[in-house]
Amino acid sequence: METQIETDFYPNIRFLEEVSAATAGESRLEMCIQCGTCGGSCPAAADMDYTPRQLFALVRAGLRDEALRSNTPWICVSCYHCVVRCPQEIHITDVMYTLKSMAIKAGLYRDSTAPDFSKTFIGMVENYGRSYELGLATRHYLRHFPLRLPSMAPMGMGLLSKHRMTIRPARIKSIDQLHKILKRAKEIEALGTGE
């Protein structure tokens, strides 16, 4: 059995395979040629601790903890500009989603703001079948930025008055069908991870 010291110092040579297997569809991550087009195309790259190219190099090197602690997947705005420009057709944004999910499961993230927002959003979708913006924003700001909430009130009132946001959440029709789909997806995911 590996000790914590061993896992900290020795790379996980199967981490690339693990990330690829956990990514929906075909990630093509092993095809990365380290050209840097992704980082050069990214509107948020300046705020990332590693460009996507550098992050993928960490993954390929098996540096699991360092890769999962990176802020890069959380900064990714899912604009898909990098995917469109990638000469190897790597599904970069999908890999970012995978790394976020893995970081949440492993508890390897520096700041809980983005993971908490993600969990709240997923909870809203699971409960209502869609996002409930007022509830999402209120919960997020109460938990992470309570002093900013009063300054958000004028914008919230404007959105409510223009019917761009509702006070009460609305469930989609046939929510039970969505619940069955989500349950099956979780079963498939558990089979894939061996849980």
URTA-V460200 format. One record per backbone hydrogen bond with DSSP energy under -0.5 kcal/mol. CO is the residue of the C=O (numbers start at 1). NH is the residue of the N-H. If there is no record, write none. Layout:
# URTA-V460200
co;nh
CO;NH
CO;NH
This chain:
# URTA-V460200
co;nh
3;7
4;8
5;9
6;10
11;13
12;15
14;18
15;19
16;20
17;21
18;22
19;23
20;23
25;27
27;91
28;31
29;32
36;40
37;41
38;42
42;45
44;47
45;48
51;55
52;56
53;57
54;58
55;59
56;60
57;61
58;63
59;62
62;12
62;64
63;67
64;68
65;69
66;70
67;70
71;75
72;76
80;84
81;85
82;86
86;89
90;92
91;95
92;96
93;97
94;98
95;99
96;100
97;101
98;102
99;103
100;104
101;105
102;106
103;107
103;108
104;107
107;109
111;115
112;116
113;117
114;118
115;119
116;120
117;121
118;122
119;123
120;124
121;125
122;126
123;127
124;128
124;129
124;130
125;129
128;172
131;133
132;136
133;137
134;138
135;139
136;140
137;141
138;142
139;143
140;144
140;145
141;145
145;148
145;149
146;149
148;151
148;152
149;152
149;153
150;153
152;156
153;157
154;158
155;159
156;160
157;161
158;162
159;164
159;165
160;163
172;175
174;177
174;178
175;179
176;180
177;181
178;182
179;183
180;184
181;185
182;186
183;187
184;188
185;189
186;190
187;191
188;192
189;193
190;194
190;195
